[in-house]
């Protein structure tokens, strides 16, 4: 399994060959783009879009144009997420979680799944060369199975896809419910990417994933003093050395039989 560090610091792609996961919007706003020296993947920023607006404000054409610019200037990426629709309760119904306010889409899980599949089909038809991946959405095993069947009925053989995103599992990834979802989808022979997987989730089901990403290092750093010698900032929440050290600790803490696959 490949483990991506999630970051909003786009210039990190020219500083490390450790796999990185970055939102397309962080590249889209830049006049000049850094050239990547290692692997990276691109997030569509769907969670932020739906949290703030309750809908997508970027059209599929705008997103494809952004992805093509990234591909041409930063370098070929491993894959890019589609403009999918997450199925967490807060995304659908709205509300507050800590300091964050969620607009709410007011739609059903089934409608989110339908839009997720329709968007993938549209993006794939517009830009089949840009490695845009399908993503499964839901909140229960049965709902993920329904989403998988929607792809199959649309003619998408998920077993032949090099990567299939597993969305809406960030808050479930360390739970028995999350493990059941990953196990059920992996049983179909899908090469899964787990969005937002942390240490406990990786330890439980990391062997069933092809790849995963995490921003947990930044939250971890925000509540600790900076590294020795890092006197220019009050914490290391935006610090590459801290992120790299955190990643090493996470990999070393996993069961020994998982570590060889996770080292890439």
Secondary structure, DSSP 8 states (H G I E B T S, - for coil): -EEEEE-S-GGGGGT--S-EEEEHHHHHT-SS----SS-EEEE--HHHHHHHHSS--S-HHHHHHHHHHHHHHT---S-EE-------HHHHH-EEETTEEE------HHHHHHHHHHHHHHHHHH-TTS-EEEEE--SSHHHHHHHHHHHHHTT--GGGSS-EEE-S-TTTTTSHHHHHHHHHHHTTT--EEETT--HHHHHHHGGG-SEEEE-HHHHHHHTS---TT-TTSSS-TT-HHHHHHHHHHHHHHS-HHHHHHHT-
